[in-house]
Amino acid sequence: MEEIQSLIAELLSGDDERAQAAVKKIAGCGPDAIPPLKVLMESPDADTRWWATWALSQVDDPEVPCMLRPMLRDPEMSVRECAALALRENACEKAVPELVDAMNSPDAFLSHIAAIALAALGERATPSLIKVVEEGPHHAQLNALRALATIGDPQSIPALMKVLENDSVLMEYWANEGLDKIGVGMQFFQT
């Protein structure tokens, strides 16, 4: 525990290189590092919450991905972005509602990485991504289409086909990419 406390001090040193080195060592401590990191994730200081979120995401424990969920609702944008980035590598199906909210955010980076995190869930995220395509703001629709194209789930065919009627070249592009990945592409238009 003493080692973890000294690593936490390095994590919060204010020096990004030292903090990143501490993250790697904290991850090596495994589940023992989780309790102090969870405490730091509740700090009033946004930088502390950011580093705690990132460090937690590097700990190899099956419970970690779902522990990142609350950070997607953090008041600080950079912490939300960090959590979405972490969930890209640590998929958590329970985080789908928070990731969809993040994808609908006006922040372009957050929206993009939330979509990537949803794509990492594969077919489990398809229904939520389809809903964003149908109801979300334009930038979120584009990110959802990109994610659906990455996943290539046949469930998305009707939504992708409907997008082809849209006037947006980018939306049409990603719909075609998704249809091609699924293996239908232009087959719908052959006579």
N, C-alpha and C positions, 0 to 999 in steps of 0.2 A: 504494500500500500504506500510505503514511503517513496518507492520508485515512481509510482503513478503521480504522487503529489509533486515531485520534482519535475516530472514531465509536463504536468499541468502548468507549472510555473513557466516552463519554456514555451508552452503553447500560447500563453498569455503575455509573452515578453514584449510584444509590439514589433518584433522583428520577424517578417514573413518567412525568411529562410530558416530561422531557428524554430519557428512554429511548425513549418512543414516537416522539418526533421523530427520534431516531437510527435507529430501525427503518426509517422511511420512506427516510432517506438511504442506509442500508446496502442496502436493496432496490435502490436506484438504481445501486449499484456492480455489480450483476449477479453472475455466477459468481465474480468475484474475491473476493467476501465469504464464500464458502462455507468455504474452509480455516480461517480464524480462528474462524468460528462453530462448526465441528465440534469444534475444540479446546475451546471454551467449553462445549459440550454434555457434556463429560466432567469438568467442574469438580466438586469436592466440595460447592460451594455451590449449594443448590437454586434460589435466586433467579437466579443466573448461568445455570444450565441452562434456567430458564424463559424468560428474555429471549433467550438464544441460540436456543432452539427457535422462539420467536415470530418473531425476526428472520429466521431461516433460511426459515421458511414464507412469508415475503414476497418472497423472491428468486425471480425468474422464471427457472427452469431446470428442464428435464424430470426431472432426477435428484432434485430436492429432496423430492418426496413420499415416496419410499422411504427417504430419509435421516432422515425423521421417525419411522420405525417403531420404532427402539430406545427412543425416548423414551416410548412407550406402556407400557414396562416399567420406567420410572424408579421408584426407591423413594419419591419424593415425589409425592403425589396431585396437587398443583397442576401439576406438570410433565406428568404423564400427561393431565390435563384439557387443558392447552395443546396437546399433541400431537394429541389427538383433535379439538379445535377446528380446528387447522391442517389436519388431513386432511379435514375437512368441505369445505374450499375447494380442497384439493389431493389429489384422489382418487388412491389407490394400491392397485391390486388385490392386490399382494403383502402389504399390511398387513392383509388380511382376518383372518388368525388372531389378530393382536394386537388388532384392533378387537373381535372376538368376545369375547376374554378381557376387554377393557375393559368391554364391554356386560354381561358377567356379574358385574362388580364390584359390591360392595354400595353403592358410592358412587353415589347417584342421578344426580348431574350428569354424572359420567363415563359412566355407562351410557347416559344420554340422548344426549349428544353423539357417543358412539361409534356409536350407532344411526343418527344423522343422517349421520355420515361414511359408514357402510355404504350408506345410502339413496342417497348421492351417486354411488355406484358403479353404481347401477341394477341391471339383471338379473344382472350378474356377482356380486352379493352374495346373490342369492335363495337358493341352496342353503344357504349358511351361516346365513342368517336363519331359514329353515325349521327347521333343526336346533335353533336356539335356541328357537323356538316349541315344538318337541317335547320338548326336554330341559333347557332353561335354568331358572333361578330365576324366580319369578313376575314380578318387576319387569323382568327382561331379556326375558321373553316379551312383555310389554306393549310394550316399546320395539321389539322385533323386529316385532311386528304393525304398529305405527305405521310402521316403515320399509317393510314389505311393502306396506302401503296406499299409501304414497307412490310406490313403484316401479310397482305395478300389473302385475306379471308373471304371465301365465297359469300358469306353473309352480307358483305358490303356491296355486292353487285348492284342491287336496285338503287342504292344511294349514289353509287358512282355513275350509273347510267343517267340518273336524273341530273347530275351535275353537268353532263355533256350538253344539256339544254341551256346552260348558263352562258352569259356573255363574257365571262372572265377567262382569258386565255390561260392564266396560271391555274385556275381551278380545273379547267378542261385538261390541261397538261397532266396534273396529278391524278385526275380521274382515269385518264388513259394509261398512266403508269401502273395504277392499281389493277385495272382490268387486264393489262398485259401480264402482270405478275401472276394473276389468278389463272391466266391462260385463255381468256376469252377475247380480249382486245377487240379487234375489228371484225371478228367472226359474227358479231351481232348485225353487221351491216352488209354481209355478203348475201347475194341472191342466188 
